């Protein structure tokens, strides 16, 4: 008998456990209780203010100005 065919039942058992245990847990203990209320957005608690534009300390192409 080939080693491959000896490993097939072992692989089937692991695959069955890998799929079957989580499915069994979900079916045995479904989510119960009230549905959660819709969450509040951050804008309801904090005032949103536009950020000030940031000016870079140095121009990005300073190395190009030196080369010329």
N, CA, C and O atoms as a Maestro MAE file, in Angstrom:
{
 s_m_m2io_version
 :::
 2.0.0
}

f_m_ct {
 s_m_title
 :::
 protein
 m_atom[272] {
  # First column is atom index #
  i_m_mmod_type
  r_m_x_coord
  r_m_y_coord
  r_m_z_coord
  i_m_residue_number
  s_m_chain_name
  s_m_pdb_residue_name
  s_m_pdb_atom_name
  i_m_atomic_number
  :::
  1 25 0.847 -1.176 0.000 1 A "UNK " " N  " 7
  2 3 0.000 0.000 0.000 1 A "UNK " " CA " 6
  3 2 0.897 1.245 0.000 1 A "UNK " " C  " 6
  4 15 1.956 1.268 0.627 1 A "UNK " " O  " 8
  5 25 0.464 2.231 -0.687 2 A "UNK " " N  " 7
  6 3 1.234 3.448 -0.862 2 A "UNK " " CA " 6
  7 2 1.114 4.342 0.389 2 A "UNK " " C  " 6
  8 15 0.073 4.354 1.045 2 A "UNK " " O  " 8
  9 25 2.195 5.094 0.715 3 A "UNK " " N  " 7
  10 3 2.172 5.994 1.881 3 A "UNK " " CA " 6
  11 2 1.109 7.069 1.722 3 A "UNK " " C  " 6
  12 15 0.526 7.534 2.702 3 A "UNK " " O  " 8
  13 25 0.866 7.453 0.488 4 A "UNK " " N  " 7
  14 3 -0.165 8.472 0.255 4 A "UNK " " CA " 6
  15 2 -1.521 7.973 0.757 4 A "UNK " " C  " 6
  16 15 -2.231 8.698 1.454 4 A "UNK " " O  " 8
  17 25 -1.875 6.755 0.409 5 A "UNK " " N  " 7
  18 3 -3.184 6.225 0.792 5 A "UNK " " CA " 6
  19 2 -3.263 5.927 2.287 5 A "UNK " " C  " 6
  20 15 -4.357 5.871 2.848 5 A "UNK " " O  " 8
  21 25 -2.131 5.738 2.928 6 A "UNK " " N  " 7
  22 3 -2.153 5.575 4.376 6 A "UNK " " CA " 6
  23 2 -2.418 6.908 5.085 6 A "UNK " " C  " 6
  24 15 -2.966 6.928 6.187 6 A "UNK " " O  " 8
  25 25 -2.031 8.014 4.456 7 A "UNK " " N  " 7
  26 3 -2.221 9.336 5.062 7 A "UNK " " CA " 6
  27 2 -3.601 9.924 4.785 7 A "UNK " " C  " 6
  28 15 -4.007 10.859 5.475 7 A "UNK " " O  " 8
  29 25 -4.327 9.414 3.809 8 A "UNK " " N  " 7
  30 3 -5.635 9.970 3.472 8 A "UNK " " CA " 6
  31 2 -6.614 9.881 4.643 8 A "UNK " " C  " 6
  32 15 -7.269 10.881 4.937 8 A "UNK " " O  " 8
  33 25 -6.750 8.759 5.320 9 A "UNK " " N  " 7
  34 3 -7.685 8.746 6.475 9 A "UNK " " CA " 6
  35 2 -7.270 9.710 7.583 9 A "UNK " " C  " 6
  36 15 -8.130 10.324 8.216 9 A "UNK " " O  " 8
  37 25 -5.980 9.852 7.826 10 A "UNK " " N  " 7
  38 3 -5.506 10.793 8.834 10 A "UNK " " CA " 6
  39 2 -5.831 12.228 8.424 10 A "UNK " " C  " 6
  40 15 -6.275 13.025 9.251 10 A "UNK " " O  " 8
  41 25 -5.613 12.556 7.157 11 A "UNK " " N  " 7
  42 3 -5.936 13.899 6.665 11 A "UNK " " CA " 6
  43 2 -7.435 14.144 6.741 11 A "UNK " " C  " 6
  44 15 -7.864 15.240 7.101 11 A "UNK " " O  " 8
  45 25 -8.236 13.136 6.408 12 A "UNK " " N  " 7
  46 3 -9.690 13.298 6.482 12 A "UNK " " CA " 6
  47 2 -10.138 13.534 7.918 12 A "UNK " " C  " 6
  48 15 -11.038 14.339 8.159 12 A "UNK " " O  " 8
  49 25 -9.527 12.847 8.868 13 A "UNK " " N  " 7
  50 3 -9.888 13.050 10.270 13 A "UNK " " CA " 6
  51 2 -9.532 14.457 10.740 13 A "UNK " " C  " 6
  52 15 -10.327 15.098 11.427 13 A "UNK " " O  " 8
  53 25 -8.343 14.946 10.375 14 A "UNK " " N  " 7
  54 3 -7.949 16.304 10.760 14 A "UNK " " CA " 6
  55 2 -8.829 17.349 10.092 14 A "UNK " " C  " 6
  56 15 -9.229 18.327 10.723 14 A "UNK " " O  " 8
  57 25 -9.131 17.141 8.812 15 A "UNK " " N  " 7
  58 3 -9.985 18.092 8.109 15 A "UNK " " CA " 6
  59 2 -11.384 18.101 8.723 15 A "UNK " " C  " 6
  60 15 -11.983 19.162 8.897 15 A "UNK " " O  " 8
  61 25 -11.901 16.920 9.047 16 A "UNK " " N  " 7
  62 3 -13.218 16.851 9.679 16 A "UNK " " CA " 6
  63 2 -13.249 17.560 11.018 16 A "UNK " " C  " 6
  64 15 -14.226 18.233 11.346 16 A "UNK " " O  " 8
  65 25 -12.181 17.414 11.796 17 A "UNK " " N  " 7
  66 3 -12.116 18.107 13.085 17 A "UNK " " CA " 6
  67 2 -11.968 19.611 12.882 17 A "UNK " " C  " 6
  68 15 -12.556 20.405 13.617 17 A "UNK " " O  " 8
  69 25 -11.180 19.996 11.883 18 A "UNK " " N  " 7
  70 3 -10.918 21.409 11.618 18 A "UNK " " CA " 6
  71 2 -12.205 22.128 11.208 18 A "UNK " " C  " 6
  72 15 -12.426 23.275 11.597 18 A "UNK " " O  " 8
  73 25 -13.041 21.466 10.436 19 A "UNK " " N  " 7
  74 3 -14.294 22.065 9.993 19 A "UNK " " CA " 6
  75 2 -15.417 21.769 10.983 19 A "UNK " " C  " 6
  76 15 -16.233 22.643 11.278 19 A "UNK " " O  " 8
  77 25 -15.459 20.556 11.489 20 A "UNK " " N  " 7
  78 3 -16.597 20.117 12.283 20 A "UNK " " CA " 6
  79 2 -16.695 20.741 13.657 20 A "UNK " " C  " 6
  80 15 -17.794 21.071 14.102 20 A "UNK " " O  " 8
  81 25 -15.582 20.912 14.338 21 A "UNK " " N  " 7
  82 3 -15.629 21.458 15.704 21 A "UNK " " CA " 6
  83 2 -16.155 22.892 15.721 21 A "UNK " " C  " 6
  84 15 -17.054 23.180 16.511 21 A "UNK " " O  " 8
  85 25 -15.639 23.819 14.884 22 A "UNK " " N  " 7
  86 3 -16.220 25.173 14.898 22 A "UNK " " CA " 6
  87 2 -17.690 25.196 14.480 22 A "UNK " " C  " 6
  88 15 -18.481 25.949 15.049 22 A "UNK " " O  " 8
  89 25 -18.063 24.383 13.497 23 A "UNK " " N  " 7
  90 3 -19.469 24.350 13.083 23 A "UNK " " CA " 6
  91 2 -20.335 23.823 14.220 23 A "UNK " " C  " 6
  92 15 -21.414 24.356 14.479 23 A "UNK " " O  " 8
  93 25 -19.875 22.795 14.889 24 A "UNK " " N  " 7
  94 3 -20.627 22.236 16.004 24 A "UNK " " CA " 6
  95 2 -20.786 23.273 17.125 24 A "UNK " " C  " 6
  96 15 -21.863 23.392 17.710 24 A "UNK " " O  " 8
  97 25 -19.723 24.017 17.424 25 A "UNK " " N  " 7
  98 3 -19.811 25.031 18.472 25 A "UNK " " CA " 6
  99 2 -20.787 26.140 18.099 25 A "UNK " " C  " 6
  100 15 -21.528 26.627 18.953 25 A "UNK " " O  " 8
  101 25 -20.790 26.542 16.832 26 A "UNK " " N  " 7
  102 3 -21.711 27.596 16.406 26 A "UNK " " CA " 6
  103 2 -23.150 27.101 16.461 26 A "UNK " " C  " 6
  104 15 -24.046 27.834 16.878 26 A "UNK " " O  " 8
  105 25 -23.374 25.864 16.043 27 A "UNK " " N  " 7
  106 3 -24.740 25.340 16.061 27 A "UNK " " CA " 6
  107 2 -25.215 25.065 17.486 27 A "UNK " " C  " 6
  108 15 -26.400 25.214 17.782 27 A "UNK " " O  " 8
  109 25 -24.321 24.675 18.349 28 A "UNK " " N  " 7
  110 3 -24.705 24.363 19.735 28 A "UNK " " CA " 6
  111 2 -24.934 25.626 20.561 28 A "UNK " " C  " 6
  112 15 -25.833 25.659 21.401 28 A "UNK " " O  " 8
  113 25 -24.129 26.668 20.330 29 A "UNK " " N  " 7
  114 3 -24.226 27.914 21.096 29 A "UNK " " CA " 6
  115 2 -24.417 29.088 20.152 29 A "UNK " " C  " 6
  116 15 -23.475 29.853 19.947 29 A "UNK " " O  " 8
  117 25 -25.584 29.262 19.576 30 A "UNK " " N  " 7
  118 3 -25.783 30.420 18.686 30 A "UNK " " CA " 6
  119 2 -25.772 31.716 19.495 30 A "UNK " " C  " 6
  120 15 -25.997 31.715 20.705 30 A "UNK " " O  " 8
  121 25 -25.507 32.814 18.799 31 A "UNK " " N  " 7
  122 3 -25.517 34.114 19.467 31 A "UNK " " CA " 6
  123 2 -26.913 34.382 20.012 31 A "UNK " " C  " 6
  124 15 -27.911 34.214 19.312 31 A "UNK " " O  " 8
  125 25 -26.964 34.798 21.259 32 A "UNK " " N  " 7
  126 3 -28.241 35.087 21.891 32 A "UNK " " CA " 6
  127 2 -28.166 36.458 22.532 32 A "UNK " " C  " 6
  128 15 -27.082 36.955 22.841 32 A "UNK " " O  " 8
  129 25 -29.310 37.057 22.727 33 A "UNK " " N  " 7
  130 3 -29.346 38.341 23.392 33 A "UNK " " CA " 6
  131 2 -29.762 39.434 22.421 33 A "UNK " " C  " 6
  132 15 -29.950 39.188 21.229 33 A "UNK " " O  " 8
  133 25 -29.901 40.631 22.945 34 A "UNK " " N  " 7
  134 3 -30.359 41.737 22.096 34 A "UNK " " CA " 6
  135 2 -29.283 42.125 21.084 34 A "UNK " " C  " 6
  136 15 -28.086 41.947 21.310 34 A "UNK " " O  " 8
  137 25 -29.749 42.653 19.979 35 A "UNK " " N  " 7
  138 3 -28.829 43.155 18.968 35 A "UNK " " CA " 6
  139 2 -28.140 44.405 19.503 35 A "UNK " " C  " 6
  140 15 -28.788 45.212 20.170 35 A "UNK " " O  " 8
  141 25 -26.862 44.592 19.237 36 A "UNK " " N  " 7
  142 3 -26.192 45.809 19.712 36 A "UNK " " CA " 6
  143 2 -26.747 47.033 18.999 36 A "UNK " " C  " 6
  144 15 -27.088 46.988 17.817 36 A "UNK " " O  " 8
  145 25 -26.827 48.120 19.742 37 A "UNK " " N  " 7
  146 3 -27.302 49.364 19.160 37 A "UNK " " CA " 6
  147 2 -26.241 49.936 18.228 37 A "UNK " " C  " 6
  148 15 -25.052 49.645 18.360 37 A "UNK " " O  " 8
  149 25 -26.690 50.744 17.299 38 A "UNK " " N  " 7
  150 3 -25.748 51.369 16.373 38 A "UNK " " CA " 6
  151 2 -24.801 52.263 17.161 38 A "UNK " " C  " 6
  152 15 -25.233 52.999 18.048 38 A "UNK " " O  " 8
  153 25 -23.548 52.205 16.851 39 A "UNK " " N  " 7
  154 3 -22.550 52.997 17.556 39 A "UNK " " CA " 6
  155 2 -22.625 54.460 17.173 39 A "UNK " " C  " 6
  156 15 -23.162 54.819 16.125 39 A "UNK " " O  " 8
  157 25 -22.088 55.285 18.024 40 A "UNK " " N  " 7
  158 3 -22.050 56.713 17.745 40 A "UNK " " CA " 6
  159 2 -20.792 57.036 16.967 40 A "UNK " " C  " 6
  160 15 -19.737 56.434 17.171 40 A "UNK " " O  " 8
  161 25 -20.925 57.992 16.078 41 A "UNK " " N  " 7
  162 3 -19.749 58.394 15.312 41 A "UNK " " CA " 6
  163 2 -18.912 59.360 16.149 41 A "UNK " " C  " 6
  164 15 -19.441 60.012 17.049 41 A "UNK " " O  " 8
  165 25 -17.621 59.459 15.864 42 A "UNK " " N  " 7
  166 3 -16.767 60.365 16.650 42 A "UNK " " CA " 6
  167 2 -17.201 61.820 16.547 42 A "UNK " " C  " 6
  168 15 -16.910 62.607 17.448 42 A "UNK " " O  " 8
  169 25 -17.897 62.201 15.464 43 A "UNK " " N  " 7
  170 3 -18.295 63.595 15.320 43 A "UNK " " CA " 6
  171 2 -19.378 63.982 16.308 43 A "UNK " " C  " 6
  172 15 -19.596 65.172 16.532 43 A "UNK " " O  " 8
  173 25 -20.063 63.019 16.905 44 A "UNK " " N  " 7
  174 3 -21.083 63.355 17.885 44 A "UNK " " CA " 6
  175 2 -20.465 63.732 19.227 44 A "UNK " " C  " 6
  176 15 -21.125 64.383 20.038 44 A "UNK " " O  " 8
  177 25 -19.243 63.349 19.478 45 A "UNK " " N  " 7
  178 3 -18.598 63.623 20.756 45 A "UNK " " CA " 6
  179 2 -17.534 64.711 20.653 45 A "UNK " " C  " 6
  180 15 -17.294 65.432 21.621 45 A "UNK " " O  " 8
  181 25 -16.903 64.837 19.506 46 A "UNK " " N  " 7
  182 3 -15.820 65.801 19.342 46 A "UNK " " CA " 6
  183 2 -16.124 66.697 18.155 46 A "UNK " " C  " 6
  184 15 -16.655 66.248 17.139 46 A "UNK " " O  " 8
  185 25 -15.785 67.949 18.295 47 A "UNK " " N  " 7
  186 3 -15.981 68.878 17.195 47 A "UNK " " CA " 6
  187 2 -14.864 68.675 16.189 47 A "UNK " " C  " 6
  188 15 -13.686 68.710 16.547 47 A "UNK " " O  " 8
  189 25 -15.224 68.467 14.947 48 A "UNK " " N  " 7
  190 3 -14.240 68.235 13.896 48 A "UNK " " CA " 6
  191 2 -13.828 69.584 13.336 48 A "UNK " " C  " 6
  192 15 -14.667 70.357 12.872 48 A "UNK " " O  " 8
  193 25 -12.531 69.865 13.380 49 A "UNK " " N  " 7
  194 3 -11.989 71.128 12.895 49 A "UNK " " CA " 6
  195 2 -10.960 70.801 11.821 49 A "UNK " " C  " 6
  196 15 -10.161 69.878 11.978 49 A "UNK " " O  " 8
  197 25 -10.983 71.555 10.741 50 A "UNK " " N  " 7
  198 3 -10.015 71.327 9.678 50 A "UNK " " CA " 6
  199 2 -8.613 71.654 10.185 50 A "UNK " " C  " 6
  200 15 -8.413 72.635 10.900 50 A "UNK " " O  " 8
  201 25 -7.662 70.832 9.812 51 A "UNK " " N  " 7
  202 3 -6.286 71.034 10.249 51 A "UNK " " CA " 6
  203 2 -5.664 72.191 9.479 51 A "UNK " " C  " 6
  204 15 -6.005 72.449 8.325 51 A "UNK " " O  " 8
  205 25 -4.748 72.878 10.142 52 A "UNK " " N  " 7
  206 3 -4.040 73.960 9.464 52 A "UNK " " CA " 6
  207 2 -3.080 73.366 8.454 52 A "UNK " " C  " 6
  208 15 -2.500 72.310 8.705 52 A "UNK " " O  " 8
  209 25 -2.902 74.020 7.320 53 A "UNK " " N  " 7
  210 3 -1.956 73.474 6.338 53 A "UNK " " CA " 6
  211 2 -0.530 73.520 6.895 53 A "UNK " " C  " 6
  212 15 -0.121 74.500 7.517 53 A "UNK " " O  " 8
  213 25 0.191 72.469 6.664 54 A "UNK " " N  " 7
  214 3 1.555 72.398 7.159 54 A "UNK " " CA " 6
  215 2 2.518 72.832 6.070 54 A "UNK " " C  " 6
  216 15 2.437 72.370 4.932 54 A "UNK " " O  " 8
  217 25 3.424 73.716 6.426 55 A "UNK " " N  " 7
  218 3 4.420 74.204 5.474 55 A "UNK " " CA " 6
  219 2 5.717 73.464 5.751 55 A "UNK " " C  " 6
  220 15 6.195 73.456 6.886 55 A "UNK " " O  " 8
  221 25 6.293 72.839 4.725 56 A "UNK " " N  " 7
  222 3 7.536 72.102 4.975 56 A "UNK " " CA " 6
  223 2 8.662 73.051 5.360 56 A "UNK " " C  " 6
  224 15 8.707 74.186 4.886 56 A "UNK " " O  " 8
  225 25 9.571 72.594 6.215 57 A "UNK " " N  " 7
  226 3 10.693 73.413 6.662 57 A "UNK " " CA " 6
  227 2 11.635 73.722 5.501 57 A "UNK " " C  " 6
  228 15 12.166 74.828 5.402 57 A "UNK " " O  " 8
  229 25 11.835 72.747 4.633 58 A "UNK " " N  " 7
  230 3 12.696 72.943 3.469 58 A "UNK " " CA " 6
  231 2 11.945 72.490 2.226 58 A "UNK " " C  " 6
  232 15 11.149 71.555 2.303 58 A "UNK " " O  " 8
  233 25 12.173 73.119 1.099 59 A "UNK " " N  " 7
  234 3 11.556 72.626 -0.129 59 A "UNK " " CA " 6
  235 2 12.095 71.235 -0.456 59 A "UNK " " C  " 6
  236 15 13.254 70.935 -0.170 59 A "UNK " " O  " 8
  237 25 11.289 70.419 -1.033 60 A "UNK " " N  " 7
  238 3 11.695 69.048 -1.316 60 A "UNK " " CA " 6
  239 2 12.735 68.974 -2.421 60 A "UNK " " C  " 6
  240 15 13.548 68.050 -2.444 60 A "UNK " " O  " 8
  241 25 12.720 69.930 -3.331 61 A "UNK " " N  " 7
  242 3 13.666 69.869 -4.446 61 A "UNK " " CA " 6
  243 2 14.858 70.799 -4.215 61 A "UNK " " C  " 6
  244 15 15.382 71.392 -5.158 61 A "UNK " " O  " 8
  245 25 15.279 70.920 -2.968 62 A "UNK " " N  " 7
  246 3 16.432 71.775 -2.642 62 A "UNK " " CA " 6
  247 2 17.695 71.243 -3.304 62 A "UNK " " C  " 6
  248 15 18.535 72.028 -3.745 62 A "UNK " " O  " 8
  249 25 17.846 69.920 -3.382 63 A "UNK " " N  " 7
  250 3 19.032 69.335 -3.991 63 A "UNK " " CA " 6
  251 2 19.093 69.657 -5.483 63 A "UNK " " C  " 6
  252 15 20.183 69.690 -6.055 63 A "UNK " " O  " 8
  253 25 17.953 69.893 -6.124 64 A "UNK " " N  " 7
  254 3 17.957 70.270 -7.541 64 A "UNK " " CA " 6
  255 2 18.428 71.711 -7.718 64 A "UNK " " C  " 6
  256 15 19.094 72.027 -8.703 64 A "UNK " " O  " 8
  257 25 18.088 72.586 -6.770 65 A "UNK " " N  " 7
  258 3 18.505 73.986 -6.856 65 A "UNK " " CA " 6
  259 2 20.016 74.102 -6.671 65 A "UNK " " C  " 6
  260 15 20.646 74.959 -7.291 65 A "UNK " " O  " 8
  261 25 20.608 73.254 -5.827 66 A "UNK " " N  " 7
  262 3 22.056 73.315 -5.612 66 A "UNK " " CA " 6
  263 2 22.821 72.801 -6.838 66 A "UNK " " C  " 6
  264 15 23.909 73.287 -7.145 66 A "UNK " " O  " 8
  265 25 22.247 71.820 -7.530 67 A "UNK " " N  " 7
  266 3 22.956 71.235 -8.667 67 A "UNK " " CA " 6
  267 2 23.020 72.192 -9.842 67 A "UNK " " C  " 6
  268 15 23.927 72.085 -10.668 67 A "UNK " " O  " 8
  269 25 22.077 73.131 -9.941 68 A "UNK " " N  " 7
  270 3 22.057 74.020 -11.103 68 A "UNK " " CA " 6
  271 2 23.089 75.106 -11.016 68 A "UNK " " C  " 6
  272 15 23.193 75.933 -11.922 68 A "UNK " " O  " 8
  :::
 }
 m_bond[271] {
  # First column is bond index #
  i_m_from
  i_m_to
  i_m_order
  :::
  1 1 2 1
  2 2 3 1
  3 3 4 2
  4 3 5 1
  5 5 6 1
  6 6 7 1
  7 7 8 2
  8 7 9 1
  9 9 10 1
  10 10 11 1
  11 11 12 2
  12 11 13 1
  13 13 14 1
  14 14 15 1
  15 15 16 2
  16 15 17 1
  17 17 18 1
  18 18 19 1
  19 19 20 2
  20 19 21 1
  21 21 22 1
  22 22 23 1
  23 23 24 2
  24 23 25 1
  25 25 26 1
  26 26 27 1
  27 27 28 2
  28 27 29 1
  29 29 30 1
  30 30 31 1
  31 31 32 2
  32 31 33 1
  33 33 34 1
  34 34 35 1
  35 35 36 2
  36 35 37 1
  37 37 38 1
  38 38 39 1
  39 39 40 2
  40 39 41 1
  41 41 42 1
  42 42 43 1
  43 43 44 2
  44 43 45 1
  45 45 46 1
  46 46 47 1
  47 47 48 2
  48 47 49 1
  49 49 50 1
  50 50 51 1
  51 51 52 2
  52 51 53 1
  53 53 54 1
  54 54 55 1
  55 55 56 2
  56 55 57 1
  57 57 58 1
  58 58 59 1
  59 59 60 2
  60 59 61 1
  61 61 62 1
  62 62 63 1
  63 63 64 2
  64 63 65 1
  65 65 66 1
  66 66 67 1
  67 67 68 2
  68 67 69 1
  69 69 70 1
  70 70 71 1
  71 71 72 2
  72 71 73 1
  73 73 74 1
  74 74 75 1
  75 75 76 2
  76 75 77 1
  77 77 78 1
  78 78 79 1
  79 79 80 2
  80 79 81 1
  81 81 82 1
  82 82 83 1
  83 83 84 2
  84 83 85 1
  85 85 86 1
  86 86 87 1
  87 87 88 2
  88 87 89 1
  89 89 90 1
  90 90 91 1
  91 91 92 2
  92 91 93 1
  93 93 94 1
  94 94 95 1
  95 95 96 2
  96 95 97 1
  97 97 98 1
  98 98 99 1
  99 99 100 2
  100 99 101 1
  101 101 102 1
  102 102 103 1
  103 103 104 2
  104 103 105 1
  105 105 106 1
  106 106 107 1
  107 107 108 2
  108 107 109 1
  109 109 110 1
  110 110 111 1
  111 111 112 2
  112 111 113 1
  113 113 114 1
  114 114 115 1
  115 115 116 2
  116 115 117 1
  117 117 118 1
  118 118 119 1
  119 119 120 2
  120 119 121 1
  121 121 122 1
  122 122 123 1
  123 123 124 2
  124 123 125 1
  125 125 126 1
  126 126 127 1
  127 127 128 2
  128 127 129 1
  129 129 130 1
  130 130 131 1
  131 131 132 2
  132 131 133 1
  133 133 134 1
  134 134 135 1
  135 135 136 2
  136 135 137 1
  137 137 138 1
  138 138 139 1
  139 139 140 2
  140 139 141 1
  141 141 142 1
  142 142 143 1
  143 143 144 2
  144 143 145 1
  145 145 146 1
  146 146 147 1
  147 147 148 2
  148 147 149 1
  149 149 150 1
  150 150 151 1
  151 151 152 2
  152 151 153 1
  153 153 154 1
  154 154 155 1
  155 155 156 2
  156 155 157 1
  157 157 158 1
  158 158 159 1
  159 159 160 2
  160 159 161 1
  161 161 162 1
  162 162 163 1
  163 163 164 2
  164 163 165 1
  165 165 166 1
  166 166 167 1
  167 167 168 2
  168 167 169 1
  169 169 170 1
  170 170 171 1
  171 171 172 2
  172 171 173 1
  173 173 174 1
  174 174 175 1
  175 175 176 2
  176 175 177 1
  177 177 178 1
  178 178 179 1
  179 179 180 2
  180 179 181 1
  181 181 182 1
  182 182 183 1
  183 183 184 2
  184 183 185 1
  185 185 186 1
  186 186 187 1
  187 187 188 2
  188 187 189 1
  189 189 190 1
  190 190 191 1
  191 191 192 2
  192 191 193 1
  193 193 194 1
  194 194 195 1
  195 195 196 2
  196 195 197 1
  197 197 198 1
  198 198 199 1
  199 199 200 2
  200 199 201 1
  201 201 202 1
  202 202 203 1
  203 203 204 2
  204 203 205 1
  205 205 206 1
  206 206 207 1
  207 207 208 2
  208 207 209 1
  209 209 210 1
  210 210 211 1
  211 211 212 2
  212 211 213 1
  213 213 214 1
  214 214 215 1
  215 215 216 2
  216 215 217 1
  217 217 218 1
  218 218 219 1
  219 219 220 2
  220 219 221 1
  221 221 222 1
  222 222 223 1
  223 223 224 2
  224 223 225 1
  225 225 226 1
  226 226 227 1
  227 227 228 2
  228 227 229 1
  229 229 230 1
  230 230 231 1
  231 231 232 2
  232 231 233 1
  233 233 234 1
  234 234 235 1
  235 235 236 2
  236 235 237 1
  237 237 238 1
  238 238 239 1
  239 239 240 2
  240 239 241 1
  241 241 242 1
  242 242 243 1
  243 243 244 2
  244 243 245 1
  245 245 246 1
  246 246 247 1
  247 247 248 2
  248 247 249 1
  249 249 250 1
  250 250 251 1
  251 251 252 2
  252 251 253 1
  253 253 254 1
  254 254 255 1
  255 255 256 2
  256 255 257 1
  257 257 258 1
  258 258 259 1
  259 259 260 2
  260 259 261 1
  261 261 262 1
  262 262 263 1
  263 263 264 2
  264 263 265 1
  265 265 266 1
  266 266 267 1
  267 267 268 2
  268 267 269 1
  269 269 270 1
  270 270 271 1
  271 271 272 2
  :::
 }
}
